[in-house]
Amino acid sequence: MAGVASAVKGWLRELRPRDEVMLLAIGSENEVLHPLSADRGAAGEALARLRRWGTTPLHDAVLAALSSIQAGHGRRALVLLSDGRDRYSLASAADVIERARRADVLVYPVALAREPPSLFTGLASATGGRSFQAADVGTLPSTLSTIARELRSQYLLGYTPSRPMTEGPAWRSIRVTVNRPGVRVRAREGYLAR
């Protein structure tokens, strides 16, 4: 746990000063260790108090985190550090993916395990984030640095759809491409038109 906390502290220093951070711990219950704020010192202190406890209702925790982050301003991202094993959630993996699709939150799941769970790949794909695997805690600092770099170098694109709205909310798939060689585009699969 100490290696994970140290890596996260390093990651916090790589974020932009105005970026707000919320720390949630997943145990038998979800616990807000640090509410949404730009106070890195308090976030670091909260990490120092983190201890393992209870079971991990991972699906329920991701749903709670998405809801909590949605209240933030500007771009929103969820960096999820977990072994990926769900224990005793009421929600299913499909529920989590569906909710993530509707949220305006990029999800960057990091599997602290040898095998990345399919949920993590699905979350990243549905939201425009990226899934990582850090089976060795020693690789976690470089993984988190990659995420920080990506968060600092994103573009926000907007457009007006050519088709008029249908009755009720409808899923619209999107595909983003660029004409520049050597550039990789990662974007959401689509959005829920309302």
N, C-alpha and C positions, 0 to 999 in steps of 0.2 A: 504494500500500500504506500510505503514511503517513496518508492521510486516513481509511482504514478503521480503522487502529489507534487513531487519535485519537478517532474516533466510539465505538469499543468501550470505550476508557478512560472516556469520559464516561458511557456506559451503565452501566459497573461502579459508578460513584458513585451512580447512581440506584437501585440494588438495596438491599434491606434489609440491615442489617449482618450478620445471621446467615445470609443466603443464601450458599450455597457455589457456587463457580464452577470449572469445568474448561475449559481451553482446549486444543483439538485443532487441529493444522495438517494440512491435506490436501495431500500432494505425491506423489511417487513411492511414499512410504510414509506412513502416519498417524503423526504425532508428538504425544505429549502435551507441550504447552508448559508447562502448569501443571496439576498434579494437583488433584483436587476438594478445595477448601478455601475458607474465608472471607477469606483473605489477599489483599486487593485490591492491595496494594503489589507483591507477588510476581507477581500476574497482570499488572499494568501493565508490570513489567520484562520479563516473558515476551513481551508484545506488542511491545515495543521491539526484541526480537531477531528478530522474524518477517521472513522473506525469501521471495520466490517461488522455487520450485524444482520441477522434475520435472513429471510428468503429474498428472492428477486422477482417481483411481478413486473418483468421488463416491459411487456406490452402496455400494461396500465400506466407505467411510469413514463413511457414515451408519449402516450396520449396526454398525460398531465403536463409534461414539458412543452409539448407543442402549444397547448392552450396558454400556458404561462408566458411563453416567448412571444406569442401573437400580440400581446399587449405592448411590446416594445416599439420603439420608433425606428425608422430607417430600415435598412436591410436586416434581416434576422437569420440567424444560423443556430443550429443545434449540433454541438459536438458531443457525441455519445460514446463514452468509454465503457465497455462491458465485455464480458465473455460471451454474451449473446444468448445465454440460456435463460429461458423464461420459466418462472416457477409460480404457479397459482394465480395467473392473471385472469381477470374476467373477460378481457378483450382478446381477440385472436390476432394473429399476424396480419391477416387480410384486413381486419378493422384498422390496424395501425397504418398500413399502406394507404388505405382509402382516406383516412383522416389527413395523412401527410400530403397526399395529392391536393387536397382542398386548402391546406395551410399555405401561407406565404412565408415559409421557413425553409431554408436550405438545410439538409441534414447530412452531416459528416460522421457516419458511424465508424468507430475504430474497434475492431475485434481484438480483445486481449486474450486470444486463444489460437490454437494451431489451425483450426478450420473456421473460416468466416461463415456465419449463419446467412442463409438466403434472405432473411429479413433485412439484413444490413445492405445487401446489394439492391434490394427492392426499394428501400428508403432513399438511398442515394440516387437511384435512377428516377424515381418518381418526383424528386424535389430539385434536381439539378446539382446535388452535392456530389460527394465522392466517397466511396467505401475504402477503408484501409484495414490492414491486418498488422498487428504488432504482437506477435506471439512472445517475443522477448521484450521485456520492459525497457531494455537498453536502446531499442529502436524507437521508442515512443517520442523522445524529444525531436528527432528529425521528422517523424510523422506529423507531429503537432506544428512544427515549423512550416511544413508544406501547406498545411491547412491555413495557417496565419497568412502565408504569402498569397494563397489563392483568394482569401477573403479581402486582402488589400488590392488585388488586381482584377476585380470583377467589373463588368459593364452591365448596366441596366438598359434593356431594350424594351420599347413599347410599340404597339401598333394598334390600328383600328381594323377589326375584322371586316371583310367584304360581305359576309353573309349576315343578314339581319338576325336578331335574337329569335329563338323559337320560344314556345311556351315553357316556362319553368327553367330551372338551371340545367345546363347541358355541358358535357365534357367536350372540349375542343383540343385535339392533338396539335402540337406544333413541332416544327423541325427547324433548327437554326444552322445555317451553313455560312462559311466565309470563303472568299476567293484567294486567300493568302496561303501560300504553301508553308508547311511546317507548323501551322497553328491548329491547336485542338480546341474544339468547342464542346462545352458541356452545358446543357440547358435542361430545364424541366421537360417532361414528356408532353405537357399540355396544361390546361387550366380549366377551372369550372366557370363557365360564362353564366352570369346572373342577369 
